[in-house]
């Protein structure tokens, strides 16, 4: 996958590999010591996909935490394996 600046990802829509829209990219977490990216923090669209309908963990604010290893493509959408 080509290198992409994080600022270019801000607010990008996140979609599951099955075509389900998960929401918008809210933030990215990383390991501060190693610099390794950990999770995409995705703000779900209101009323469209309940956390119980997703296989992803959620944080205290209801954002999905998608491991970066599940990212399959980044173009118009960020596509993640579901």
Buried (B, 14 or more C-beta within 10 A) or exposed (E): EEEEEEEEBEEBBBBBEEEBBBBBBBBBBEEEEEEEBBBBBBBBEEEEBEEEEBEBEBEEEEBBBBBBEBBEEBEEBBBBEB
